[in-house]
Amino acid sequence: MNCLADRRGWRLLANGGAIAAAVVTAFPIFWMVLSAVKPKGEVQSLDPRPWTAHPTLDGFRRVLGVDGFGRYFANSAVVALSVVVLSAVVVFLAAVAVTRFRFRFRTTVMVMFLIAQMIPVEALTIPLFFMFRDAGRHVPGLGLNTLVSLVLVQLAFSLPFGIWMMRGFVAAVPESIEEAAQIDGASRARILWRILLPLVSPGLAATSVFSFIAAWNDFVFAKTFIISATRNQTLPSALLVFFKPDENDWGGIMAASTLMTVPVLVFFIAVQRKLVSGLAGAVKD
Protein backbone atom coordinates (compact mmCIF):
# COMPACT_ATOMS: atom_id res chain seq x y z
CA MET A 1 0.00 0.00 0.00
CA ASN A 2 2.78 2.41 0.88
CA CYS A 3 4.54 1.64 -2.40
CA LEU A 4 1.32 2.23 -4.33
CA ALA A 5 0.73 5.52 -2.50
CA ASP A 6 4.28 6.65 -3.20
CA ARG A 7 3.86 5.80 -6.86
CA ARG A 8 0.64 7.79 -7.06
CA GLY A 9 2.31 10.69 -5.28
CA TRP A 10 5.19 10.74 -7.74
CA ARG A 11 2.74 10.49 -10.63
CA LEU A 12 0.73 13.45 -9.36
CA LEU A 13 3.94 15.41 -8.85
CA ALA A 14 5.11 14.61 -12.38
CA ASN A 15 1.72 15.55 -13.87
CA GLY A 16 1.70 18.79 -11.89
CA GLY A 17 5.19 19.65 -13.11
CA ALA A 18 4.20 18.89 -16.72
CA ILE A 19 1.10 21.10 -16.44
CA ALA A 20 3.15 23.92 -14.91
CA ALA A 21 5.74 23.67 -17.69
CA ALA A 22 2.97 23.70 -20.32
CA VAL A 23 1.39 26.81 -18.78
CA VAL A 24 4.73 28.63 -18.66
CA THR A 25 5.44 27.67 -22.27
CA ALA A 26 1.98 28.59 -23.57
CA PHE A 27 1.63 31.89 -21.70
CA PRO A 28 3.80 33.98 -24.11
CA ILE A 29 1.79 32.61 -27.06
CA PHE A 30 -1.47 33.42 -25.26
CA TRP A 31 -0.30 36.97 -24.49
CA MET A 32 0.85 37.47 -28.08
CA VAL A 33 -2.52 36.44 -29.51
CA LEU A 34 -4.37 38.45 -26.86
CA SER A 35 -2.36 41.59 -27.67
CA ALA A 36 -3.06 41.03 -31.36
CA VAL A 37 -6.84 41.18 -30.83
CA LYS A 38 -6.85 43.96 -28.22
CA PRO A 39 -7.82 47.51 -29.19
CA LYS A 40 -4.94 49.94 -29.49
CA GLY A 41 -5.80 51.66 -26.22
CA GLU A 42 -5.73 48.43 -24.22
CA VAL A 43 -2.44 47.27 -25.77
CA GLN A 44 -0.70 50.48 -24.70
CA SER A 45 -2.44 50.67 -21.32
CA LEU A 46 -0.28 50.88 -18.19
CA ASP A 47 -2.68 48.46 -16.50
CA PRO A 48 -2.44 45.29 -18.63
CA ARG A 49 -5.15 42.69 -18.16
CA PRO A 50 -5.18 39.04 -19.32
CA TRP A 51 -8.47 39.54 -21.17
CA THR A 52 -10.29 41.97 -23.42
CA ALA A 53 -13.96 42.84 -23.59
CA HIS A 54 -13.65 44.42 -27.03
CA PRO A 55 -11.67 42.10 -29.34
CA THR A 56 -10.81 43.50 -32.73
CA LEU A 57 -9.03 42.39 -35.90
CA ASP A 58 -7.67 45.85 -36.72
CA GLY A 59 -4.11 44.69 -36.04
CA PHE A 60 -4.43 41.88 -38.58
CA ARG A 61 -5.98 44.27 -41.11
CA ARG A 62 -3.03 46.63 -40.75
CA VAL A 63 -0.59 43.74 -41.22
CA LEU A 64 -2.36 42.32 -44.26
CA GLY A 65 -2.62 45.84 -45.66
CA VAL A 66 1.15 46.29 -45.71
CA ASP A 67 2.36 46.62 -49.28
CA GLY A 68 4.13 43.40 -50.28
CA PHE A 69 3.13 41.33 -47.21
CA GLY A 70 2.16 38.36 -49.39
CA ARG A 71 5.47 38.53 -51.22
CA TYR A 72 7.40 38.64 -47.93
CA PHE A 73 5.44 35.61 -46.73
CA ALA A 74 6.23 33.74 -49.96
CA ASN A 75 9.92 34.62 -49.67
CA SER A 76 10.08 33.21 -46.14
CA ALA A 77 8.29 30.06 -47.29
CA VAL A 78 10.66 29.58 -50.23
CA VAL A 79 13.75 29.99 -48.05
CA ALA A 80 12.48 27.76 -45.23
CA LEU A 81 11.20 24.94 -47.46
CA SER A 82 14.33 25.01 -49.62
CA VAL A 83 16.50 24.69 -46.52
CA VAL A 84 14.36 21.81 -45.23
CA VAL A 85 14.54 19.83 -48.47
CA LEU A 86 18.24 20.41 -49.13
CA SER A 87 19.29 19.81 -45.53
CA ALA A 88 17.25 16.60 -45.36
CA VAL A 89 19.06 15.14 -48.37
CA VAL A 90 22.54 16.26 -47.31
CA VAL A 91 22.05 15.34 -43.64
CA PHE A 92 20.84 11.85 -44.49
CA LEU A 93 23.67 11.08 -46.90
CA ALA A 94 26.33 12.59 -44.61
CA ALA A 95 25.03 10.69 -41.57
CA VAL A 96 25.15 7.42 -43.51
CA ALA A 97 28.68 8.20 -44.68
CA VAL A 98 30.11 8.93 -41.23
CA THR A 99 28.25 6.01 -39.61
CA ARG A 100 28.47 3.16 -42.10
CA PHE A 101 31.81 3.81 -43.80
CA ARG A 102 35.34 3.87 -42.43
CA PHE A 103 37.62 6.48 -43.96
CA ARG A 104 40.51 8.67 -42.94
CA PHE A 105 39.78 11.79 -40.92
CA ARG A 106 36.26 10.60 -40.12
CA THR A 107 36.67 11.59 -36.47
CA THR A 108 38.18 14.90 -37.52
CA VAL A 109 35.17 15.65 -39.70
CA MET A 110 32.77 14.93 -36.83
CA VAL A 111 34.79 17.12 -34.47
CA MET A 112 34.67 19.92 -37.04
CA PHE A 113 30.88 19.60 -37.17
CA LEU A 114 30.81 19.88 -33.39
CA ILE A 115 33.07 22.93 -33.36
CA ALA A 116 30.94 24.61 -36.04
CA GLN A 117 27.97 24.55 -33.66
CA MET A 118 29.96 26.42 -31.01
CA ILE A 119 30.66 29.45 -33.19
CA PRO A 120 28.10 32.22 -32.55
CA VAL A 121 26.12 33.46 -35.52
CA GLU A 122 27.06 37.08 -34.83
CA ALA A 123 30.76 36.30 -35.25
CA LEU A 124 30.21 35.05 -38.81
CA THR A 125 27.68 37.59 -40.06
CA ILE A 126 30.20 40.18 -41.29
CA PRO A 127 32.61 37.65 -42.90
CA LEU A 128 29.68 36.00 -44.69
CA PHE A 129 28.48 39.40 -45.85
CA PHE A 130 31.81 40.10 -47.57
CA MET A 131 31.96 36.56 -48.95
CA PHE A 132 28.56 36.81 -50.65
CA ARG A 133 29.34 40.34 -51.83
CA ASP A 134 32.48 39.12 -53.59
CA ALA A 135 30.77 35.97 -54.87
CA GLY A 136 28.05 38.06 -56.50
CA ARG A 137 30.65 39.81 -58.63
CA HIS A 138 31.69 36.51 -60.22
CA VAL A 139 28.53 34.38 -60.05
CA PRO A 140 25.29 36.19 -60.96
CA GLY A 141 22.42 35.38 -58.62
CA LEU A 142 24.66 34.26 -55.77
CA GLY A 143 25.48 37.57 -54.14
CA LEU A 144 23.65 39.91 -51.81
CA ASN A 145 19.97 40.83 -52.19
CA THR A 146 19.09 37.29 -53.30
CA LEU A 147 17.15 34.50 -51.62
CA VAL A 148 19.91 32.08 -52.65
CA SER A 149 22.28 33.66 -50.15
CA LEU A 150 19.77 33.16 -47.34
CA VAL A 151 19.18 29.53 -48.33
CA LEU A 152 22.90 28.75 -48.45
CA VAL A 153 23.76 30.36 -45.13
CA GLN A 154 20.82 28.73 -43.32
CA LEU A 155 21.73 25.41 -44.90
CA ALA A 156 25.32 25.75 -43.67
CA PHE A 157 24.20 26.41 -40.10
CA SER A 158 21.61 23.61 -40.01
CA LEU A 159 23.86 20.85 -41.35
CA PRO A 160 26.23 20.31 -38.36
CA PHE A 161 23.40 19.87 -35.86
CA GLY A 162 21.39 17.74 -38.27
CA ILE A 163 24.28 15.42 -39.08
CA TRP A 164 25.07 14.86 -35.42
CA MET A 165 21.43 14.08 -34.67
CA MET A 166 20.94 11.80 -37.68
CA ARG A 167 24.15 9.94 -36.90
CA GLY A 168 22.49 8.48 -33.81
CA PHE A 169 19.39 7.38 -35.74
CA VAL A 170 21.44 5.72 -38.47
CA ALA A 171 23.67 3.98 -35.91
CA ALA A 172 20.57 2.60 -34.16
CA VAL A 173 19.54 0.68 -37.29
CA PRO A 174 21.16 -2.80 -37.20
CA GLU A 175 23.56 -3.38 -40.05
CA SER A 176 22.16 -6.91 -40.33
CA ILE A 177 19.09 -5.45 -42.07
CA GLU A 178 21.25 -3.99 -44.81
CA GLU A 179 23.30 -7.18 -45.04
CA ALA A 180 20.12 -9.25 -45.46
CA ALA A 181 18.98 -6.93 -48.24
CA GLN A 182 22.34 -7.29 -49.97
CA ILE A 183 22.04 -11.08 -49.82
CA ASP A 184 18.63 -10.78 -51.47
CA GLY A 185 20.25 -8.85 -54.33
CA ALA A 186 19.34 -5.28 -53.40
CA SER A 187 21.72 -2.62 -54.65
CA ARG A 188 23.38 -0.04 -52.41
CA ALA A 189 21.08 2.71 -53.72
CA ARG A 190 17.97 0.59 -53.13
CA ILE A 191 19.07 -0.21 -49.59
CA LEU A 192 19.76 3.45 -48.95
CA TRP A 193 16.47 4.89 -50.19
CA ARG A 194 13.98 2.03 -49.75
CA ILE A 195 15.16 0.48 -46.49
CA LEU A 196 17.37 2.80 -44.48
CA LEU A 197 15.58 6.07 -45.24
CA PRO A 198 12.13 4.94 -43.95
CA LEU A 199 13.72 3.56 -40.79
CA VAL A 200 15.41 6.87 -39.92
CA SER A 201 12.54 9.10 -41.08
CA PRO A 202 11.63 10.10 -37.48
CA GLY A 203 15.11 11.56 -37.03
CA LEU A 204 14.87 13.27 -40.39
CA ALA A 205 11.57 14.80 -39.32
CA ALA A 206 13.16 16.12 -36.11
CA THR A 207 16.02 17.76 -38.00
CA SER A 208 13.52 19.24 -40.46
CA VAL A 209 11.69 20.97 -37.60
CA PHE A 210 14.95 22.54 -36.44
CA SER A 211 15.87 23.65 -39.96
CA PHE A 212 12.43 25.08 -40.70
CA ILE A 213 12.18 27.09 -37.48
CA ALA A 214 15.71 28.49 -37.82
CA ALA A 215 15.19 29.53 -41.45
CA TRP A 216 11.65 30.86 -40.96
CA ASN A 217 12.53 33.03 -37.94
CA ASP A 218 15.86 34.30 -39.26
CA PHE A 219 16.28 38.04 -38.92
CA VAL A 220 20.02 38.68 -38.67
CA PHE A 221 21.04 37.26 -42.05
CA ALA A 222 17.90 38.49 -43.80
CA LYS A 223 18.51 42.02 -42.59
CA THR A 224 22.24 41.86 -43.38
CA PHE A 225 22.15 40.28 -46.84
CA ILE A 226 18.97 41.87 -48.24
CA ILE A 227 19.98 45.53 -48.45
CA SER A 228 18.35 47.22 -51.42
CA ALA A 229 16.11 44.56 -53.02
CA THR A 230 13.01 45.06 -50.87
CA ARG A 231 11.09 42.54 -53.00
CA ASN A 232 13.32 39.81 -51.54
CA GLN A 233 12.72 40.70 -47.90
CA THR A 234 11.33 38.06 -45.56
CA LEU A 235 8.67 38.35 -42.88
CA PRO A 236 10.99 39.04 -39.90
CA SER A 237 12.46 42.01 -41.76
CA ALA A 238 8.98 43.23 -42.70
CA LEU A 239 8.11 43.55 -39.00
CA LEU A 240 10.28 46.65 -38.87
CA VAL A 241 7.45 48.51 -40.61
CA PHE A 242 5.57 48.59 -37.29
CA PHE A 243 8.52 49.96 -35.31
CA LYS A 244 8.24 53.73 -35.49
CA PRO A 245 10.45 56.39 -33.87
CA ASP A 246 7.57 58.13 -32.08
CA GLU A 247 5.24 55.25 -31.22
CA ASN A 248 5.48 51.53 -31.94
CA ASP A 249 2.39 49.75 -33.24
CA TRP A 250 2.43 46.88 -30.75
CA GLY A 251 -0.94 45.61 -31.91
CA GLY A 252 0.40 45.27 -35.46
CA ILE A 253 3.62 43.70 -34.18
CA MET A 254 1.72 41.09 -32.18
CA ALA A 255 -0.65 40.41 -35.09
CA ALA A 256 2.27 39.93 -37.48
CA SER A 257 4.02 37.70 -34.95
CA THR A 258 0.85 35.61 -34.64
CA LEU A 259 0.65 35.17 -38.40
CA MET A 260 4.33 34.20 -38.45
CA THR A 261 3.76 31.57 -35.75
CA VAL A 262 0.94 29.80 -37.57
CA PRO A 263 3.08 28.17 -40.33
CA VAL A 264 5.59 26.99 -37.71
CA LEU A 265 2.83 25.34 -35.68
CA VAL A 266 1.28 23.77 -38.78
CA PHE A 267 4.64 22.42 -39.94
CA PHE A 268 5.44 21.05 -36.47
CA ILE A 269 2.07 19.31 -36.16
CA ALA A 270 2.45 17.75 -39.60
CA VAL A 271 5.98 16.52 -38.85
CA GLN A 272 5.02 15.35 -35.38
CA ARG A 273 2.69 12.82 -36.96
CA LYS A 274 5.61 11.57 -39.02
CA LEU A 275 7.62 11.09 -35.84
CA VAL A 276 5.04 8.59 -34.64
CA SER A 277 4.08 6.93 -37.91
CA GLY A 278 7.54 6.91 -39.51
CA LEU A 279 8.88 3.79 -37.81
CA ALA A 280 5.60 1.91 -38.12
CA GLY A 281 5.31 2.66 -41.82
CA ALA A 282 8.93 1.79 -42.42
CA VAL A 283 8.57 -1.61 -40.75
CA LYS A 284 5.48 -2.39 -42.84
CA ASP A 285 7.41 -1.64 -46.02
Solvent accessible surface area in square Angstrom, and as a share of the most:
residue,aa,sasa,rsa
1,M,189,0.84
2,N,124,0.64
3,C,86,0.52
4,L,76,0.38
5,A,61,0.47
6,D,86,0.44
7,R,140,0.51
8,R,146,0.53
9,G,37,0.36
10,W,176,0.62
11,R,145,0.53
12,L,128,0.63
13,L,117,0.58
14,A,66,0.51
15,N,75,0.39
16,G,37,0.35
17,G,42,0.41
18,A,65,0.50
19,I,113,0.57
20,A,55,0.43
21,A,58,0.45
22,A,59,0.45
23,V,92,0.53
24,V,110,0.63
25,T,96,0.56
26,A,52,0.40
27,F,106,0.44
28,P,81,0.51
29,I,73,0.37
30,F,94,0.39
31,W,78,0.27
32,M,30,0.13
33,V,61,0.35
34,L,15,0.08
35,S,10,0.07
36,A,1,0.01
37,V,31,0.18
38,K,13,0.06
39,P,36,0.23
40,K,113,0.48
41,G,57,0.55
42,E,54,0.24
43,V,34,0.19
44,Q,70,0.31
45,S,50,0.32
46,L,182,0.91
47,D,90,0.47
48,P,84,0.53
49,R,128,0.47
50,P,70,0.44
51,W,146,0.51
52,T,29,0.17
53,A,78,0.60
54,H,125,0.56
55,P,93,0.59
56,T,31,0.18
57,L,101,0.50
58,D,66,0.34
59,G,4,0.03
60,F,33,0.14
61,R,149,0.54
62,R,91,0.33
63,V,0,0.00
64,L,113,0.56
65,G,62,0.59
66,V,29,0.17
67,D,130,0.68
68,G,14,0.13
69,F,26,0.11
70,G,51,0.49
71,R,111,0.40
72,Y,18,0.07
73,F,74,0.31
74,A,48,0.38
75,N,14,0.07
76,S,3,0.02
77,A,25,0.20
78,V,78,0.45
79,V,3,0.02
80,A,0,0.00
81,L,89,0.44
82,S,34,0.22
83,V,1,0.00
84,V,16,0.09
85,V,91,0.52
86,L,78,0.39
87,S,4,0.02
88,A,19,0.14
89,V,70,0.40
90,V,59,0.34
91,V,2,0.01
92,F,1,0.00
93,L,73,0.36
94,A,23,0.18
95,A,0,0.00
96,V,6,0.04
97,A,38,0.29
98,V,8,0.05
99,T,17,0.10
100,R,37,0.14
101,F,93,0.39
102,R,174,0.64
103,F,89,0.37
104,R,193,0.70
105,F,130,0.54
106,R,60,0.22
107,T,98,0.57
108,T,68,0.39
109,V,47,0.27
110,M,13,0.06
111,V,69,0.40
112,M,120,0.54
113,F,48,0.20
114,L,75,0.37
115,I,91,0.46
116,A,40,0.31
117,Q,74,0.33
118,M,133,0.59
119,I,70,0.36
120,P,80,0.50
121,V,53,0.30
122,E,123,0.55
123,A,59,0.46
124,L,57,0.28
125,T,11,0.07
126,I,100,0.51
127,P,74,0.47
128,L,30,0.15
129,F,41,0.17
130,F,91,0.38
131,M,104,0.46
132,F,9,0.04
133,R,89,0.32
134,D,56,0.29
135,A,27,0.21
136,G,27,0.26
137,R,168,0.61
138,H,150,0.67
139,V,76,0.44
140,P,126,0.79
141,G,48,0.46
142,L,46,0.23
143,G,6,0.06
144,L,30,0.15
145,N,37,0.19
146,T,30,0.18
147,L,36,0.18
148,V,69,0.40
149,S,0,0.00
150,L,3,0.01
151,V,16,0.09
152,L,68,0.34
153,V,3,0.02
154,Q,14,0.06
155,L,23,0.12
156,A,60,0.46
157,F,55,0.23
158,S,4,0.03
159,L,33,0.16
160,P,11,0.07
161,F,65,0.27
162,G,1,0.01
163,I,4,0.02
164,W,84,0.29
165,M,59,0.26
166,M,0,0.00
167,R,89,0.32
168,G,46,0.45
169,F,76,0.32
170,V,0,0.00
171,A,62,0.48
172,A,81,0.62
173,V,13,0.07
174,P,76,0.48
175,E,89,0.40
176,S,68,0.44
177,I,67,0.34
178,E,11,0.05
179,E,94,0.42
180,A,52,0.40
181,A,11,0.09
182,Q,86,0.38
183,I,149,0.75
184,D,125,0.65
185,G,65,0.63
186,A,21,0.16
187,S,64,0.41
188,R,110,0.40
189,A,60,0.46
190,R,129,0.47
191,I,1,0.01
192,L,25,0.12
193,W,104,0.36
194,R,150,0.55
195,I,46,0.23
196,L,2,0.01
197,L,45,0.22
198,P,30,0.19
199,L,30,0.15
200,V,1,0.00
201,S,32,0.21
202,P,11,0.07
203,G,0,0.00
204,L,25,0.13
205,A,10,0.08
206,A,30,0.23
207,T,6,0.03
208,S,12,0.08
209,V,20,0.11
210,F,76,0.32
211,S,3,0.02
212,F,9,0.04
213,I,63,0.32
214,A,39,0.31
215,A,7,0.05
216,W,4,0.01
217,N,76,0.39
218,D,21,0.11
219,F,81,0.34
220,V,59,0.34
221,F,6,0.02
222,A,2,0.02
223,K,96,0.41
224,T,32,0.19
225,F,0,0.00
226,I,8,0.04
227,I,101,0.52
228,S,85,0.55
229,A,11,0.09
230,T,77,0.45
231,R,149,0.54
232,N,26,0.14
233,Q,36,0.16
234,T,7,0.04
235,L,3,0.02
236,P,10,0.06
237,S,7,0.04
238,A,7,0.05
239,L,32,0.16
240,L,69,0.34
241,V,79,0.46
242,F,15,0.06
243,F,87,0.36
244,K,104,0.44
245,P,148,0.93
246,D,129,0.67
247,E,85,0.38
248,N,41,0.21
249,D,17,0.09
250,W,107,0.38
251,G,7,0.07
252,G,0,0.00
253,I,9,0.04
254,M,43,0.19
255,A,0,0.00
256,A,4,0.03
257,S,23,0.15
258,T,18,0.11
259,L,44,0.22
260,M,20,0.09
261,T,34,0.20
262,V,73,0.42
263,P,26,0.16
264,V,21,0.12
265,L,83,0.41
266,V,91,0.52
267,F,37,0.16
268,F,84,0.35
269,I,86,0.44
270,A,50,0.39
271,V,15,0.09
272,Q,86,0.38
273,R,171,0.62
274,K,126,0.53
275,L,62,0.31
276,V,119,0.69
277,S,59,0.38
278,G,13,0.13
279,L,94,0.47
280,A,54,0.42
281,G,33,0.32
282,A,11,0.08
283,V,112,0.65
284,K,172,0.73
285,D,140,0.73
